[in-house]
């Protein structure tokens, strides 16, 4: 099984791909999609769609994992995040991938043991669970580590892997 995790965002969307073989996890690739900030919203959403579609075509995942939307005090920001998430979700669905959705607190608890873990703790634990990802993560934003964390969480929530 190959899982792509997506940490949605309009400024920077993280992605990470892992292979799952029984109880073993293997790092494949990770990165970020960063639409140009000066583009209109519709073009930024289209950039997210096209770039994720290219990543899916290149890495051929069989499952997707996406972070659920969290509500912030700024309704406009929440709405824009929801639109970015929707564009990414449609791209996963158009590729025919089953998608698991996880709350950020669940992912943090699954990886670090507490739902209040910070981005540095998530990145550190991803590096422990996927040692081959360390160099790639050093060159990426925390969004890529969060995406790999989502993929790991999805792998751990699949039916038993014998």
N, C-alpha and C positions, 0 to 999 in steps of 0.2 A: 504494500500500500504506500502511496506517496501523497503526502498532505501539504497543502499550501495554506499557511496562516496569513491573515490580513489584519493589520492594525489600521483602521480607516482614518483618513484625515484629508482635508482639502488642501492644506499647505504641504503636508508630507504624509504619505500613506506607506507604512512599512509592509514588507512581504518577506516570507521565509518559507523554504521548502525543505521537508525532511522525508526520509525513507523510514518505513516501519517494517521490520522483519522480526516477527515474533516479539519477544520482549526488548529487542534492540532498536535503538533509534540512530539514524545516520543523517548528518548534515549534507544537504545538497547545494543550496544557494540562498542568498538573502540580499535585500537591498531596499531602496525607497523609491517611490514615485513622487516627484515634486513638480507639479504643474506650475507654470510661470504665474506669479502673483498678479501681473498686469493684465492677464487674460480675463475676459468676461466669465462669469460663473459657468455658463453653459459650455464654454470651451475648456475650462478646467475639469469639469466632469467628464467631458469627452476624452481629454488626455488621460484621466484615470482609467477609463474604459479601455482605450486603445493600448496603453502600456501594460495593463494587467492581462489583456488578451494575448499580447506578445509573450509575456512571461509564462502564461499557461501553455501556449503553443511550444515554447522552448523546453519547459521542464515536465510537461505531461503529468500533472498531479491527477490523482483519482478521487480526492476528497478536498473540500475546502473548510476552513475554520475562520470565523469572523467575529470580531468583538462586538457585543451588543452596544447600542447607543446608550450613553449616560446623559442625564439631564443636568445642565449647568444653570447657574443663576441668570446667564445671558441667553435669553430665548433665541436670539438671532444666531448665535454661535451653535447652539444645539440643533437648530434647523439646518444650517449649512453642513454640519457634521452628518446629519441624517441624510442629506442629499448625496454627499460623498459616499456614505455607506451604501445607499441605494444603488448608485452607479456601479460600485464594486460588487455588490450582491447580484445584480443583474448580469454582470460579466461572468461571474462564477456559474450562475444558472444557465446562461447561454452556452457555456462550455460543457454543459451536461453534468456538472459536479454536484454531488450531494453536499450540503453545507450544514455544518454545526455552528451554533452561535453560543457564545459564552460571555458572561458578565466579567468585567475586569477584575472584580474582587475574587471571583472563583478561580480565575487563571493565576492570580497572585498567590492565593492560598494553596493551589495545587503545586506550584513550583517552589515557593519559599516557606509555606507553612502559615502565612498570615495574609489576610486580605488587604493589609495596609502597607505592603512592601513597596519600596520606591523603585524607580527605574534602574538605578544602579544595582540594587539587589537582584532584580529580574535578570539584568544583563549578566551578572556574575553567575547566577544559577544556570542560565542557558549555556554559558561557557563550560560549566562543570558537566552538564548533561550532554552537550554536543561539543566536545573539545575541538573538533575540526572547524568550528564556526568562529573561533576566537579572533583569527586574523581578519576575517571578513567583517566581524562586528566592530573591530577597532576602527575600521574605515567607514562605518555606517553610523547613522543616527540611532538613538534608542528605539525608534519606531521599528527597526528591523529585528531587534532583540524581542520586542513585544510581540511581533508577528511570529517569530520562532516559538515563543512561549505559548501562543495560541495553538500552533500546530502540535506542540508537545501535549498540551492539555487535551486536544482532540484525540490524539493517539491513545492517551490514557483513559479516555471515556468511550472508546470504541468497545464493541463486544470483545470478550476475552480473546487475546491473541496467543494461541498455543503453537 
